Amino acid sequence: MSTAYPTLSVGPILVNPSPAFDPSIRSQAEDGQVISRRRFTGNKKQFELTYNNLTAADKVLLETLQNTVGIGADTITWTSEDPNDLTAYIVRLSPEGIKFENKPSDYSKYMATFTFIED
């Protein structure tokens, strides 16, 4: 069962979705010619998100989410916050997990960056 993504006090800076991997298989023949074909799997997207000015409560929500899903072990139901695409996606955190930093201008605020990969 998928875990719901928490509601945070601020919205993300969403980088446009991009392909999660190259959906082609290539091999090179002895004469140098490249032979390729499409994989039979679907094209998965990845979403790179950055949050600025997160509160301590937001940080706890994201840490709890990361611990609950075991980074990429379980799925998350996440709705894109792009006004042109309010699609609900089933995603996993990338193996790097969520990276947190204190904001140098205000140590009570945090910045978080992470990548979702469509399941």
FENPEPE-V655084 format. One record per residue. N is the residue number from 1. RES is the residue in one small letter. SS is DSSP state (H for helix, E for strand, L for the rest). PSI is psi as a letter, one per 20 degrees, with the letter a starting at -180 (NA if undefined). NEAR is the number of other C-alpha atoms within 10 Angstrom. Layout:
n: [N,N]
res: [RES,RES]
ss: [SS,SS]
psi: [PSI,PSI]
near: [NEAR,NEAR]
This chain:
n: [1,2,3,4,5,6,7,8,9,10,11,12,13,14,15,16,17,18,19,20,21,22,23,24,25,26,27,28,29,30,31,32,33,34,35,36,37,38,39,40,41,42,43,44,45,46,47,48,49,50,51,52,53,54,55,56,57,58,59,60,61,62,63,64,65,66,67,68,69,70,71,72,73,74,75,76,77,78,79,80,81,82,83,84,85,86,87,88,89,90,91,92,93,94,95,96,97,98,99,100,101,102,103,104,105,106,107,108,109,110,111,112,113,114,115,116,117,118,119]
res: [m,s,t,a,y,p,t,l,s,v,g,p,i,l,v,n,p,s,p,a,f,d,p,s,i,r,s,q,a,e,d,g,q,v,i,s,r,r,r,f,t,g,n,k,k,q,f,e,l,t,y,n,n,l,t,a,a,d,k,v,l,l,e,t,l,q,n,t,v,g,i,g,a,d,t,i,t,w,t,s,e,d,p,n,d,l,t,a,y,i,v,r,l,s,p,e,g,i,k,f,e,n,k,p,s,d,y,s,k,y,m,a,t,f,t,f,i,e,d]
ss: [L,L,E,E,L,L,L,L,L,L,L,L,E,E,L,L,L,E,E,L,L,L,L,E,E,E,E,E,L,L,L,L,L,E,E,E,E,E,L,L,L,L,L,L,E,E,E,E,E,E,E,E,E,E,L,H,H,H,H,H,H,H,H,H,H,H,H,H,H,L,L,L,L,L,L,E,E,E,E,L,L,E,L,L,E,L,L,E,E,E,E,E,E,L,L,L,L,L,E,E,E,E,E,L,L,E,E,E,E,E,E,E,E,E,E,E,E,E,L]
psi: [q,q,p,q,p,q,p,r,i,q,r,r,o,p,q,q,q,r,p,h,r,o,k,q,p,q,q,p,r,h,j,i,p,p,p,q,r,q,r,i,r,r,o,q,q,q,p,p,q,p,p,q,k,q,r,h,g,g,g,g,g,h,g,g,g,g,h,g,i,l,e,j,h,r,r,p,o,p,p,p,j,p,h,i,n,l,q,p,q,o,r,q,q,r,h,i,b,p,p,q,q,q,p,h,h,o,i,i,q,q,p,p,p,r,p,q,p,p,NA]
near: [7,13,15,13,14,14,10,15,11,12,15,19,14,14,13,11,15,13,13,14,11,10,15,11,10,11,11,10,9,7,6,8,9,10,10,11,10,11,11,8,8,8,13,16,17,21,21,17,18,18,18,17,19,22,16,11,12,20,18,12,16,18,16,13,19,19,12,14,16,15,18,18,12,16,24,24,16,20,15,16,14,14,7,7,9,11,12,11,17,17,24,25,25,18,14,11,18,20,12,17,12,15,15,10,7,9,10,12,18,19,17,20,17,17,20,25,23,20,14]
